[in-house]
Amino acid sequence: MKTLRRAQGAIEYLFMLAAALILIAVVLRVITTSLQEITTAVTDYTEYLREKLLQTL
């Protein structure tokens, strides 16, 4: 019986570890996507400001 409990504990630990890794992967994916969108927005805005500045000169 003790071995069965120990094995069940190990399986539960592995499931928790798998869940944690999945959550980390999702968070990294969201952060990466957000950073790409922010970079694109900043680049577009910088280009817009540059064009407006050149038009005023």
Secondary structure as the mmCIF struct_conf table of DSSP 4:
data_model
#
loop_
_struct_conf.conf_type_id
_struct_conf.id
_struct_conf.beg_label_comp_id
_struct_conf.beg_label_asym_id
_struct_conf.beg_label_seq_id
_struct_conf.end_label_comp_id
_struct_conf.end_label_asym_id
_struct_conf.end_label_seq_id
HELX_RH_AL_P HELX_RH_AL_P1 LYS A 2 THR A 56
#
